[in-house]
C-alpha cells in the first residue's frame, strides 16, 4: 500500500480554520487586556485630579478650584480682571496686557469670553490652559488630563481651525476630563468658591442637598455630538469636531439627549465607531465622585414605569450626576430640573 505524505485539501482547510479561530481568540483576549489597562490608566488619572483639587483646597482655606475661568469688570475702578479655574483661559498666546487692552483700548465693556473661553481639549491652547490652570502645580503632569482610550479612539481633523481661522498645528488631544460646575456655584451663578465643608450641607439646585457619594467632581466629557448653537464661537456651533469643554455642564434639560453628554468610549470592545453604533450598551464613561469612588457611567439611563418596565424617555446621566442625584435609582419620573 502506498503511504500518503501530504495533507488533503479538506485537512488543510480545517487546519487553517483552527488557526484562524485561535488567532481571533488571542486577538480578542489581547484587546480586552489592552482596554482594561487603558481603563486602569484612566482611573488613576481621575484619582490624581481629585487629589490635586483637594490639595489645592487644603492650601486655600478649604476652597475648591473653580470649575471654570471667568471675566470680571469693576465698574467702580474701570479695570478688567480674570480669574482662572482648574483650567485657565485660552488667550491665543496673547499676554495679559493684550487681553486687558480688549477692554481698555476700545472702550468695549462687554464680555470677551467668546474669544478666550475654551481650549476644546486639544492642541497648544489646551496645553496652555492646563499648565496655567489652578491645579497644575498640584498635578504637574500633562498626561493626567487625558484618557488614553479617548486619545487613541479620536483623531481630530488635520485641517482643523481655531476661532480666528488659524490652522491648528498640534491636533493632539490634551484634555478629555471636565469638572462639575457645582464647584463654582453654578446654580446661583455666584462666582464664589465652593468649600469642601459645604458638600452635603449647603443647599443648591432648588433645595436639593447633594451627597458626597452622589456628586461628581471630574468626568469624561464627550466632544462629539449633535451640532448645537453656542453664541460667540466659530460658525455658532458646538460639537462639530472634538470639543471637550473644561466644564461638564448640561444645561437644557435632564430629558434632552442632545445636550452635553459623557464620553462613553470605555468597553471590552475596541472603541471604534462601528462597535459604538452596533453595541452602544457596551460603552461607558468614567467619573470620580467627591467621596473618592469611581463609577462606570452610561450616557443616558432609562425611564421606567411603576412596574419597572423601560419607557420611551431616557434621562441624561451627566445632568443627574452634576446635580448630585443618584443616577442608579429606578426612576418613574425625572427629578426636579430647577
C-alpha positions as CSV (number, residue, x, y, z in Angstrom):
1,X,0.0,0.0,0.0
2,X,1.3,3.4,-1.0
3,X,1.9,5.7,2.1
4,X,0.4,9.2,1.9
5,X,2.9,12.0,2.5
6,X,0.7,15.2,2.3
7,X,-2.4,16.9,3.6
8,X,-5.6,16.6,1.7
9,X,-7.3,19.9,0.8
10,X,-10.0,19.3,3.4
11,X,-7.4,18.7,6.2
12,X,-5.6,21.8,5.2
13,X,-8.7,23.9,5.3
14,X,-9.5,22.5,8.7
15,X,-6.1,23.4,10.0
16,X,-6.4,27.0,8.5
17,X,-9.8,27.4,10.1
18,X,-8.5,26.3,13.5
19,X,-5.5,28.6,13.3
20,X,-7.8,31.5,12.3
21,X,-10.1,30.7,15.2
22,X,-7.2,30.6,17.7
23,X,-5.8,33.9,16.3
24,X,-9.2,35.6,16.7
25,X,-9.5,34.3,20.3
26,X,-6.0,35.5,21.1
27,X,-6.6,38.9,19.4
28,X,-9.8,39.3,21.4
29,X,-8.1,38.5,24.6
30,X,-5.2,40.8,23.9
31,X,-7.7,43.6,23.0
32,X,-9.6,43.1,26.3
33,X,-6.4,43.2,28.3
34,X,-5.2,46.3,26.5
35,X,-8.5,48.1,27.0
36,X,-8.5,47.1,30.7
37,X,-5.0,48.6,31.1
38,X,-6.1,51.8,29.5
39,X,-9.2,51.9,31.7
40,X,-6.9,51.5,34.8
41,X,-4.7,54.3,33.5
42,X,-7.9,56.5,33.2
43,X,-9.0,55.7,36.8
44,X,-5.5,56.6,38.0
45,X,-5.8,59.9,36.2
46,X,-9.2,60.7,37.8
47,X,-7.8,59.9,41.3
48,X,-4.8,62.3,40.7
49,X,-7.1,65.0,39.5
50,X,-9.3,64.7,42.6
51,X,-6.2,64.6,44.8
52,X,-4.9,67.7,43.1
53,X,-8.2,69.5,43.7
54,X,-8.3,68.5,47.4
55,X,-4.6,69.5,47.8
56,X,-5.5,72.9,46.3
57,X,-8.3,73.2,48.8
58,X,-6.1,72.4,51.8
59,X,-3.8,75.3,50.8
60,X,-6.8,77.7,50.2
61,X,-8.9,77.5,53.3
62,X,-10.9,74.5,52.0
63,X,-11.9,76.4,48.8
64,X,-12.1,74.1,45.8
65,X,-10.7,75.2,42.5
66,X,-13.1,77.0,40.2
67,X,-14.6,74.7,37.6
68,X,-14.4,77.5,35.0
69,X,-12.4,80.6,34.4
70,X,-14.4,83.8,34.1
71,X,-14.0,87.6,33.5
72,X,-14.8,90.5,35.8
73,X,-15.1,94.2,35.0
74,X,-15.1,96.5,38.0
75,X,-17.4,99.4,37.2
76,X,-16.1,101.5,40.0
77,X,-12.4,101.3,39.0
78,X,-12.9,100.6,35.3
79,X,-10.4,97.7,35.5
80,X,-10.6,94.3,33.9
81,X,-9.5,91.1,35.6
82,X,-9.8,87.4,35.1
83,X,-9.9,84.5,37.5
84,X,-8.6,81.2,36.5
85,X,-10.2,77.8,37.1
86,X,-8.8,74.3,37.2
87,X,-8.0,75.1,33.5
88,X,-7.3,78.7,32.7
89,X,-8.5,81.0,29.9
90,X,-7.1,80.3,26.5
91,X,-5.6,83.6,25.3
92,X,-4.4,82.8,21.8
93,X,-0.8,83.3,23.0
94,X,-1.6,87.0,23.9
95,X,-0.2,88.2,27.2
96,X,-2.5,89.6,29.9
97,X,-1.8,93.2,28.9
98,X,-3.1,92.5,25.4
99,X,-6.2,90.9,26.9
100,X,-6.9,93.9,29.1
101,X,-6.4,96.1,26.0
102,X,-9.5,94.4,24.6
103,X,-11.4,96.3,27.2
104,X,-9.4,99.5,27.8
105,X,-8.3,100.2,24.3
106,X,-11.7,100.1,22.6
107,X,-13.9,101.0,25.5
108,X,-15.9,97.9,24.9
109,X,-17.1,96.7,28.3
110,X,-18.9,93.6,27.1
111,X,-17.6,90.2,27.8
112,X,-14.8,88.8,25.6
113,X,-15.2,85.3,26.9
114,X,-16.1,84.0,23.4
115,X,-12.6,85.0,22.4
116,X,-10.9,83.4,25.3
117,X,-13.2,80.9,26.8
118,X,-12.4,77.3,25.7
119,X,-9.4,75.3,24.9
120,X,-11.6,72.5,23.4
121,X,-9.2,70.0,24.9
122,X,-6.7,69.8,22.1
123,X,-3.7,71.5,20.7
124,X,-1.4,74.2,22.0
125,X,-4.4,76.1,23.5
126,X,-5.2,73.1,25.7
127,X,-1.6,72.8,26.9
128,X,-1.6,76.5,27.8
129,X,-5.0,76.1,29.6
130,X,-3.8,73.1,31.6
131,X,-0.4,74.4,32.5
132,X,-1.7,77.8,33.8
133,X,-4.7,76.3,35.5
134,X,-5.1,76.4,39.3
135,X,-4.5,72.7,39.7
136,X,-1.4,72.1,37.5
137,X,1.1,72.9,40.3
138,X,-0.6,70.1,42.3
139,X,-0.7,67.6,39.4
140,X,2.4,68.5,37.4
141,X,1.8,66.1,34.5
142,X,0.0,66.8,31.3
143,X,-0.7,63.1,30.8
144,X,-3.0,63.1,33.8
145,X,-5.5,65.3,32.0
146,X,-6.3,62.9,29.1
147,X,-7.8,59.4,29.0
148,X,-5.7,57.1,26.7
149,X,-8.8,55.4,25.5
150,X,-10.2,58.6,24.0
151,X,-6.8,59.8,22.8
152,X,-6.5,56.5,20.8
153,X,-10.0,56.4,19.5
154,X,-10.4,60.0,18.4
155,X,-8.2,61.6,15.7
156,X,-9.1,65.3,15.2
157,X,-9.0,66.5,11.6
158,X,-5.6,67.8,10.4
159,X,-7.2,70.9,8.8
160,X,-8.9,72.0,12.0
161,X,-9.1,75.8,12.6
162,X,-9.4,77.8,15.7
163,X,-11.9,80.6,16.2
164,X,-9.7,83.1,14.5
165,X,-9.5,80.9,11.4
166,X,-5.9,79.9,12.0
167,X,-4.8,76.4,11.3
168,X,-4.1,74.4,14.4
169,X,-0.7,72.7,14.1
170,X,-1.0,70.4,17.1
171,X,-4.2,68.5,16.9
172,X,-3.3,66.1,19.6
173,X,-5.9,65.7,22.4
174,X,-4.5,67.1,25.7
175,X,-7.6,67.1,28.0
176,X,-10.6,64.8,28.0
177,X,-11.9,65.4,31.5
178,X,-14.3,68.1,32.7
179,X,-15.1,69.5,36.1
180,X,-18.6,69.8,37.6
181,X,-19.8,73.4,37.5
182,X,-21.2,72.9,41.0
183,X,-17.8,73.9,42.2
184,X,-18.3,77.5,41.1
185,X,-21.9,77.5,42.5
186,X,-23.4,77.3,39.0
187,X,-27.0,77.1,40.2
188,X,-26.9,80.5,41.7
189,X,-24.5,81.9,39.2
190,X,-22.4,83.2,42.1
191,X,-18.7,83.1,41.4
192,X,-17.6,82.4,45.0
193,X,-15.7,79.3,45.6
194,X,-17.3,76.2,47.0
195,X,-15.8,74.9,50.2
196,X,-15.2,71.2,50.8
197,X,-17.1,71.6,54.1
198,X,-20.3,72.6,52.2
199,X,-20.8,69.2,50.4
200,X,-23.8,67.5,51.8
201,X,-24.8,70.6,53.9
202,X,-25.3,73.6,51.7
203,X,-28.4,73.6,49.5
204,X,-28.2,74.1,45.8
205,X,-30.4,73.1,42.8
206,X,-33.8,74.0,44.2
207,X,-33.1,72.9,47.7
208,X,-31.6,69.6,46.9
209,X,-28.6,68.7,49.0
210,X,-26.0,66.7,47.0
211,X,-24.3,63.9,49.0
212,X,-20.5,63.4,48.6
213,X,-21.1,59.9,47.1
214,X,-23.5,61.3,44.5
215,X,-21.8,64.5,43.5
216,X,-19.4,64.1,40.6
217,X,-16.2,66.2,40.6
218,X,-14.5,65.1,37.3
219,X,-15.8,63.0,34.4
220,X,-15.1,62.3,30.8
221,X,-16.8,64.8,28.6
222,X,-17.9,64.0,25.1
223,X,-16.5,66.4,22.4
224,X,-18.7,64.8,19.8
225,X,-22.5,65.2,19.5
226,X,-25.2,66.8,17.6
227,X,-24.2,70.4,16.5
228,X,-25.7,72.9,18.9
229,X,-26.0,76.6,18.9
230,X,-23.4,78.3,21.1
231,X,-23.1,82.0,20.9
232,X,-19.7,83.5,20.1
233,X,-18.0,80.5,18.6
234,X,-16.9,79.8,15.1
235,X,-20.0,79.1,12.9
236,X,-22.0,79.4,16.1
237,X,-22.0,75.6,16.5
238,X,-21.0,73.2,19.2
239,X,-20.0,69.6,18.8
240,X,-18.9,69.7,15.1
241,X,-15.3,68.5,15.9
242,X,-13.8,67.3,19.1
243,X,-14.7,70.0,21.5
244,X,-14.1,68.8,25.1
245,X,-15.3,71.6,27.3
246,X,-13.4,72.1,30.6
247,X,-16.8,72.2,32.4
248,X,-19.3,69.4,32.4
249,X,-22.4,71.5,32.2
250,X,-25.6,70.1,30.5
251,X,-28.0,73.0,30.8
252,X,-31.0,72.3,28.7
253,X,-32.9,69.5,30.5
254,X,-32.5,66.1,32.0
255,X,-34.7,64.9,29.2
256,X,-32.6,66.3,26.4
257,X,-30.5,63.6,24.7
258,X,-28.7,66.1,22.5
259,X,-27.4,68.1,25.5
260,X,-23.8,67.7,26.6
261,X,-23.1,64.1,27.5
262,X,-20.4,61.9,29.0
263,X,-17.8,60.5,26.7
264,X,-18.6,56.8,26.7
265,X,-15.6,55.2,25.0
266,X,-14.6,52.6,27.5
267,X,-15.5,49.0,26.7
268,X,-14.1,45.5,26.5
269,X,-14.6,46.1,22.7
270,X,-12.3,48.3,20.7
271,X,-13.9,51.8,20.7
272,X,-14.4,52.1,17.0
273,X,-17.4,54.0,15.5
274,X,-18.7,50.7,14.2
275,X,-18.7,49.0,17.6
276,X,-20.2,52.0,19.3
277,X,-23.0,52.1,16.8
278,X,-23.7,48.4,17.0
279,X,-23.2,47.9,20.7
280,X,-23.9,51.2,22.5
281,X,-24.8,49.5,25.7
282,X,-21.3,48.1,25.9
283,X,-19.7,51.6,26.3
284,X,-19.4,53.8,29.3
285,X,-17.6,56.8,30.7
286,X,-15.7,57.0,34.0
287,X,-16.4,59.6,36.7
288,X,-15.0,60.3,40.1
289,X,-17.2,61.5,42.9
290,X,-16.4,63.7,45.8
291,X,-16.0,60.8,48.3
292,X,-13.3,59.4,46.0
293,X,-15.0,56.4,44.5
294,X,-15.1,55.9,40.7
295,X,-18.1,54.7,38.7
296,X,-18.7,53.4,35.2
297,X,-21.5,55.7,33.9
298,X,-23.6,55.4,30.8
299,X,-24.6,58.4,28.7
300,X,-28.3,58.0,29.4
301,X,-30.4,55.9,31.7
302,X,-33.9,54.6,31.0
303,X,-37.1,56.0,32.5
304,X,-39.3,53.2,33.9
305,X,-43.0,52.9,34.8
306,X,-44.3,51.8,38.2
307,X,-43.8,48.2,37.1
308,X,-40.2,48.7,36.4
309,X,-40.6,48.4,32.6
310,X,-38.5,50.8,30.5
311,X,-40.4,53.6,28.8
312,X,-39.6,55.7,25.8
313,X,-38.0,58.5,27.7
314,X,-34.3,58.5,28.8
315,X,-32.5,60.8,31.2
316,X,-29.2,62.5,30.6
317,X,-26.8,61.0,33.1
318,X,-24.5,64.0,33.0
319,X,-27.4,66.2,34.1
320,X,-28.0,63.9,37.1
321,X,-24.5,63.5,38.4
322,X,-23.6,67.2,38.1
323,X,-26.6,67.9,40.4
324,X,-25.9,65.1,42.9
325,X,-28.8,62.9,42.0
326,X,-28.4,59.1,42.3
327,X,-28.2,58.1,38.6
328,X,-28.6,54.4,39.5
329,X,-32.1,54.9,41.0
330,X,-35.0,53.3,39.2
331,X,-36.9,56.4,38.2
332,X,-40.5,56.7,37.2
333,X,-40.1,60.4,36.5
334,X,-37.3,62.9,36.1
335,X,-36.1,64.7,39.2
336,X,-36.8,68.4,39.6
337,X,-35.0,70.2,36.8
338,X,-34.9,73.6,38.6
